[in-house]
């Protein structure tokens, strides 16, 4: 749950996810289904979603890295580039050496 003043952007983020995550899921990417999202009262935004299987990552070994790379491939050319997901400004992509 998110309390205002961020509730407006929380709604936009949840709406973006509701619109775009099913496309990733159709490609085989593990995504939660958003069952409902919206404002409850004037102060709170709530997103209800199902759980997806998994456990916390303990180490990035070769099999896990391969799985991560497969997930990245599933995101390739998903068509999300034309619209930026709402949220805080992104940091510069230039490495800070």
Backbone bond lengths (Angstrom), bond angles and torsions (degrees), N, CA, C in turn:
res aa  C-N    CA-C-N  psi(-1)  N-CA   C-N-CA  omega(-1)  CA-C   N-CA-C  phi
1 X - - - 1.444 - - 1.513 109.12 -
2 X 1.291 115.55 147.47 1.452 121.26 178.82 1.511 108.33 -125.62
3 X 1.316 116.19 131.71 1.454 120.66 177.49 1.513 108.42 -95.80
4 X 1.317 117.05 147.06 1.465 120.61 175.86 1.521 109.89 -54.32
5 X 1.329 122.86 152.63 1.449 126.29 16.66 1.518 114.72 -86.46
6 X 1.315 120.52 -2.35 1.457 122.28 -178.38 1.522 112.11 -83.25
7 X 1.309 118.73 -0.39 1.462 120.69 -173.73 1.521 111.60 -61.16
8 X 1.331 118.64 -33.57 1.462 120.63 177.97 1.501 111.69 -62.12
9 X 1.331 117.51 -47.48 1.458 119.39 179.10 1.527 110.83 -72.20
10 X 1.321 118.46 -29.15 1.465 120.42 176.22 1.521 109.46 -63.09
11 X 1.320 117.26 -40.91 1.457 120.49 178.00 1.524 110.19 -63.12
12 X 1.344 116.50 -44.45 1.468 120.28 179.39 1.528 111.29 -62.34
13 X 1.330 117.05 -41.51 1.468 120.52 179.24 1.524 110.99 -64.69
14 X 1.334 117.05 -43.54 1.461 120.63 179.21 1.524 110.43 -65.21
15 X 1.321 117.27 -39.11 1.460 121.20 177.93 1.523 110.50 -64.11
16 X 1.338 116.74 -42.22 1.477 121.10 177.62 1.526 109.30 -60.03
17 X 1.319 116.91 -46.34 1.471 120.78 -179.76 1.526 111.00 -63.09
18 X 1.329 116.97 -43.37 1.463 120.73 179.93 1.524 111.00 -61.28
19 X 1.331 117.35 -34.00 1.461 121.50 -179.41 1.530 112.67 -80.08
20 X 1.342 118.18 -36.65 1.457 120.74 -169.16 1.527 115.60 -104.68
21 X 1.314 119.02 -30.90 1.457 119.32 -176.89 1.527 113.96 -63.74
22 X 1.339 119.88 -33.08 1.469 117.71 176.67 1.530 112.92 -58.92
23 X 1.325 117.77 -32.58 1.470 119.87 178.01 1.521 110.58 -65.28
24 X 1.332 117.64 -39.42 1.462 120.01 175.89 1.526 110.57 -67.36
25 X 1.314 116.52 -40.62 1.459 120.29 178.03 1.521 111.95 -60.20
26 X 1.336 116.70 -37.25 1.459 121.07 178.44 1.527 111.62 -65.90
27 X 1.331 117.00 -22.91 1.463 121.62 177.62 1.526 111.68 -86.95
28 X 1.333 117.43 -3.56 1.451 120.92 -179.41 1.514 114.33 100.83
29 X 1.337 117.31 3.93 1.454 121.94 179.12 1.523 108.46 -76.93
30 X 1.324 118.47 133.48 1.474 119.25 -179.17 1.532 111.11 -75.13
31 X 1.308 115.80 110.56 1.465 121.07 179.59 1.520 109.00 -130.49
32 X 1.326 117.24 147.00 1.462 119.05 175.08 1.524 110.02 -75.75
33 X 1.310 116.47 149.48 1.459 120.50 172.56 1.522 107.46 -83.91
34 X 1.313 116.36 129.95 1.464 120.24 174.99 1.524 106.27 -84.26
35 X 1.317 114.99 112.22 1.460 121.28 -176.40 1.523 111.15 -80.85
36 X 1.324 116.07 -34.26 1.465 121.39 179.83 1.506 108.19 -167.61
37 X 1.326 116.36 146.45 1.456 120.58 169.03 1.522 108.49 -149.98
38 X 1.310 114.89 146.83 1.456 119.83 179.39 1.517 111.23 168.26
39 X 1.314 114.17 178.95 1.458 121.16 -179.93 1.526 108.86 -83.78
40 X 1.320 115.40 139.66 1.461 120.19 169.06 1.521 105.59 -119.25
41 X 1.272 115.95 106.61 1.457 120.98 -173.59 1.522 109.99 78.00
42 X 1.324 115.12 -166.09 1.458 121.09 -178.61 1.522 112.73 -88.73
43 X 1.309 118.15 -11.21 1.458 120.94 -169.65 1.523 116.16 -112.17
44 X 1.329 119.47 -19.66 1.467 119.79 -169.28 1.521 112.49 -127.58
45 X 1.322 115.21 136.64 1.458 122.59 170.61 1.524 107.31 -108.82
46 X 1.322 117.79 134.59 1.455 122.53 -176.82 1.530 109.30 -125.66
47 X 1.319 115.74 138.22 1.460 121.97 171.63 1.524 107.82 -121.07
48 X 1.334 116.17 125.99 1.455 121.92 177.82 1.526 106.90 -110.17
49 X 1.330 115.76 122.78 1.463 120.03 -179.89 1.514 109.74 -140.48
50 X 1.333 115.41 158.83 1.459 118.26 178.73 1.531 109.67 -80.63
51 X 1.315 115.52 164.33 1.468 120.50 177.43 1.516 109.11 -85.65
52 X 1.322 115.13 148.69 1.455 119.68 172.24 1.524 107.27 -111.74
53 X 1.321 117.23 150.24 1.465 119.29 -177.31 1.520 111.65 -67.25
54 X 1.297 115.75 153.88 1.457 120.58 176.83 1.511 111.17 150.53
55 X 1.319 114.32 176.22 1.456 120.63 177.51 1.529 107.74 -147.59
56 X 1.313 118.23 162.00 1.469 120.99 -178.09 1.526 111.70 -59.61
57 X 1.310 115.81 142.59 1.456 121.57 178.18 1.520 109.49 -75.22
58 X 1.308 116.76 128.23 1.466 122.32 179.70 1.528 111.60 -100.07
59 X 1.340 116.03 -36.35 1.469 120.54 -178.90 1.518 108.77 -153.28
60 X 1.302 116.20 151.72 1.459 121.45 178.24 1.526 108.32 -100.28
61 X 1.344 115.30 81.14 1.461 119.88 178.36 1.526 109.10 -90.32
62 X 1.311 117.34 178.72 1.465 121.89 -174.67 1.534 112.94 -58.34
63 X 1.339 120.81 -46.03 1.471 119.26 179.63 1.537 112.55 -63.46
64 X 1.328 116.57 -38.45 1.471 119.18 179.05 1.524 109.95 -67.90
65 X 1.318 117.23 -41.91 1.458 120.55 178.23 1.524 110.57 -60.36
66 X 1.315 117.59 -41.90 1.469 121.02 177.41 1.528 110.43 -61.25
67 X 1.322 117.10 -41.86 1.466 120.78 178.40 1.527 111.16 -63.68
68 X 1.327 116.89 -41.37 1.465 121.01 178.16 1.529 110.12 -62.83
69 X 1.320 117.15 -43.69 1.462 120.64 179.34 1.529 111.56 -63.88
70 X 1.336 117.65 -35.90 1.468 120.19 175.39 1.531 110.82 -64.38
71 X 1.336 116.54 -40.07 1.466 119.84 177.69 1.527 111.34 -64.04
72 X 1.319 116.42 -40.08 1.468 119.94 178.28 1.524 109.97 -62.71
73 X 1.326 116.90 -40.38 1.463 120.42 178.01 1.529 111.20 -61.70
74 X 1.329 117.34 -35.69 1.465 120.32 178.16 1.529 111.68 -65.54
75 X 1.334 117.22 -25.18 1.462 121.09 179.33 1.527 112.13 -82.15
76 X 1.333 116.95 -20.25 1.459 121.29 -175.16 1.526 110.63 -59.38
77 X 1.304 116.10 133.71 1.462 123.32 176.80 1.526 112.91 55.18
78 X 1.324 116.61 36.14 1.467 120.39 178.43 1.525 111.67 -79.09
79 X 1.328 117.10 -7.53 1.459 120.36 176.44 1.518 114.84 87.23
80 X 1.311 118.02 19.65 1.458 120.51 -178.31 1.516 112.97 -96.44
81 X 1.308 118.74 -0.44 1.457 121.46 -173.66 1.516 113.57 -70.33
82 X 1.324 117.63 -29.08 1.454 119.66 -173.56 1.521 112.96 -72.06
83 X 1.323 117.45 -24.45 1.465 120.75 179.73 1.508 108.84 -125.69
84 X 1.318 115.79 124.22 1.458 120.99 178.89 1.517 109.36 -77.98
85 X 1.327 115.75 136.35 1.457 120.09 176.14 1.515 108.50 -64.13
86 X 1.322 118.52 135.34 1.464 120.28 178.91 1.526 111.13 -62.07
87 X 1.280 115.36 148.75 1.458 119.97 178.76 1.506 110.44 156.58
88 X 1.316 116.41 -172.45 1.459 119.46 -179.66 1.520 110.22 -66.36
89 X 1.327 117.27 157.37 1.469 120.04 178.69 1.515 110.53 -57.51
90 X 1.317 115.14 141.94 1.458 120.31 179.35 1.514 110.13 -78.07
91 X 1.319 115.24 147.83 1.456 120.52 176.38 1.520 108.87 -72.23
92 X 1.286 115.96 158.57 1.462 120.94 177.66 1.514 109.50 -59.25
93 X 1.327 116.62 142.35 1.457 120.86 -179.82 1.521 111.75 -84.70
94 X 1.322 116.92 -7.38 1.462 119.25 179.11 1.515 109.90 -71.56
95 X 1.332 116.79 132.78 1.466 118.69 177.31 1.512 110.93 -66.51
96 X 1.302 116.28 144.00 1.473 121.76 177.18 1.511 108.21 -99.05
97 X 1.306 116.38 98.44 1.470 121.14 -177.55 1.469 111.62 -86.37
